[in-house]
């Protein structure tokens, strides 16, 4: 059973994670945090060394949700094509999934932290590498099983696939037009069915 301090720490992280993701490291003010949690500044920083430690914990919370979702999608039964199709179709509704997170943690924190917080920027890059690696493993298994054919090494293809999906997320976010997600996922599904699947 967790202690009261552990429960408070978890509550703070869960509450502020979407706020940091939405407003960014610099844009998130102490008033945002105290208002959302109902706690004083002292109570918040009694659980965290500083704002940076809290921001890292908040990103870690959202990152785990995203990594778990990727594991679920890429772990579906069936062929490599079925697994990749599961991931692509998820991105059609990616904005719905990330709503509770305060938006896409990769896009929001990745861009915001570049010039503001080297630790957050590094954590974001590490997460991208992990996500691309998960996709590459599915592709490699598919190639080895003779299910799919790709013109480049699996990791290179995984990076390109994730770039297209994340690019659609960026454009849909900036323009507030879901067609970027819908059209990109439709194109990628066609690509897999016609050119990648054996």
C-alpha positions in Angstrom: 0.0 0.0 0.0 1.3 3.4 -0.9 2.0 6.1 1.7 0.2 9.5 1.8 3.4 11.2 0.4 3.5 8.7 -2.5 -0.2 9.3 -3.3 0.3 13.0 -3.2 3.3 12.8 -5.5 1.3 10.6 -8.0 -1.7 13.0 -7.8 0.5 16.0 -8.6 2.1 14.3 -11.5 -1.2 13.1 -13.0 -2.7 16.5 -12.5 0.1 18.6 -14.0 1.2 16.3 -16.8 -1.4 17.7 -19.3 -0.7 21.3 -18.2 3.0 21.0 -18.9 2.2 19.3 -22.2 -0.2 22.0 -23.2 1.6 25.1 -22.1 5.3 23.9 -22.3 8.0 24.1 -19.7 8.4 27.9 -19.8 4.7 28.6 -20.4 3.6 26.7 -17.3 3.3 29.0 -14.4 3.1 28.2 -10.7 -0.4 29.6 -10.7 -1.3 26.9 -13.3 0.0 24.2 -11.0 -1.5 25.4 -7.8 -4.9 26.1 -9.4 -5.0 22.7 -11.0 -3.8 20.7 -7.9 -5.4 22.8 -5.2 -2.1 22.7 -3.4 0.2 25.4 -2.3 3.6 26.1 -4.0 5.3 24.7 -0.8 3.2 21.5 -1.0 4.1 20.9 -4.6 7.8 21.6 -4.2 7.8 19.5 -1.0 7.4 16.6 -3.3 9.8 17.8 -6.1 13.2 19.3 -6.1 12.3 22.1 -8.6 10.2 22.9 -11.6 12.5 20.9 -13.9 12.1 17.7 -11.8 8.3 18.1 -11.9 8.3 18.8 -15.7 10.4 15.6 -16.3 8.1 13.5 -14.1 5.1 15.0 -16.0 6.6 14.1 -19.3 7.5 10.6 -18.1 3.8 10.1 -17.1 2.6 11.0 -20.6 5.5 9.1 -22.3 4.6 5.9 -20.5 1.0 6.2 -21.7 2.2 6.6 -25.2 4.7 3.7 -25.0 2.1 1.5 -23.5 -0.3 2.3 -26.3 2.3 1.5 -28.9 2.9 -1.8 -27.2 -0.8 -2.6 -27.3 -1.1 -1.6 -31.0 2.0 -3.4 -32.2 1.2 -6.4 -30.0 -2.1 -7.3 -31.8 -2.4 -10.9 -33.1 -1.5 -11.5 -36.7 1.0 -10.5 -39.3 3.4 -7.6 -39.4 0.9 -5.9 -41.8 -1.9 -6.3 -39.2 0.3 -4.8 -36.5 1.4 -1.8 -38.6 -2.2 -1.3 -39.8 -3.3 -1.2 -36.2 -0.7 1.6 -35.5 -1.6 3.6 -38.6 -5.4 3.4 -37.8 -4.7 4.6 -34.3 -3.1 7.8 -35.7 -6.4 8.5 -37.5 -7.8 9.3 -34.0 -4.5 10.3 -32.4 -5.8 13.7 -31.4 -8.6 12.0 -29.5 -6.2 9.8 -27.6 -3.8 12.7 -26.7 -6.6 15.1 -25.6 -6.4 13.9 -22.0 -2.6 14.3 -22.2 -2.8 18.0 -23.2 -1.9 17.2 -26.8 0.9 15.2 -28.4 3.8 14.9 -25.9 6.3 14.3 -28.6 5.3 17.3 -30.6 4.5 19.7 -27.8 7.4 18.9 -25.5 9.8 18.1 -28.3 9.4 21.5 -29.9 9.1 23.5 -26.6 12.1 22.0 -24.9 14.6 22.4 -27.7 15.8 25.8 -26.5 14.4 25.8 -23.0 15.3 22.5 -21.3 18.0 20.1 -22.4 16.9 17.3 -20.1 13.3 17.4 -21.4 14.5 17.6 -25.0 16.8 14.6 -24.5 13.9 12.6 -22.9 11.8 13.4 -25.9 14.5 12.3 -28.4 14.9 9.1 -26.4 11.2 8.4 -26.6 11.2 8.9 -30.3 14.1 6.4 -30.7 12.2 3.9 -28.6 9.0 4.3 -30.6 10.8 4.0 -33.9 12.6 0.9 -32.6 9.3 -0.7 -31.7 8.1 -0.2 -35.3 11.4 -1.4 -36.8 11.2 -4.6 -34.8 7.7 -5.4 -36.2 9.0 -4.6 -39.7 12.1 -6.7 -39.3 10.0 -9.7 -38.1 7.7 -9.2 -41.0 10.6 -9.2 -43.5 12.2 -12.3 -41.9 8.8 -14.1 -42.0 8.4 -13.2 -45.7 5.2 -11.3 -45.0 6.4 -7.9 -46.2 9.0 -6.4 -48.5 10.6 -3.0 -47.8 13.2 -1.2 -50.0 15.4 0.0 -47.1 16.5 -1.4 -43.7 13.7 -1.8 -41.2 14.9 1.1 -38.9 15.2 3.5 -41.8 11.7 2.6 -43.0 10.3 2.9 -39.4 11.8 6.4 -39.1 10.2 7.4 -42.4 6.8 5.9 -41.4 6.9 7.6 -38.0 8.0 10.9 -39.6 4.9 10.8 -41.9 2.6 10.0 -39.0 4.1 12.7 -36.7 4.1 15.2 -39.6 0.4 14.6 -39.9 0.0 15.2 -36.2 1.9 18.5 -36.4 -0.1 19.7 -39.4 -3.4 18.7 -37.9 -2.5 20.4 -34.6 -1.3 23.7 -36.3 -4.2 24.0 -38.7 -6.9 22.4 -36.5 -7.8 20.3 -39.5 -8.2 16.5 -38.9 -8.0 15.8 -42.6 -4.2 15.7 -42.3 -4.6 12.6 -40.0 -7.3 11.1 -42.1 -5.6 11.5 -45.4 -2.1 10.5 -44.3 -3.4 7.3 -42.6 -5.4 6.4 -45.7 -2.4 6.9 -47.9 -0.2 4.8 -45.6 -2.8 2.0 -45.5 -2.9 2.0 -49.3 0.9 1.9 -49.4 1.1 -1.1 -47.1 -1.6 -3.1 -48.9 -0.3 -2.4 -52.4 3.5 -2.1 -52.1 4.7 -3.5 -48.8 2.5 -6.6 -48.2 3.6 -9.7 -50.1 
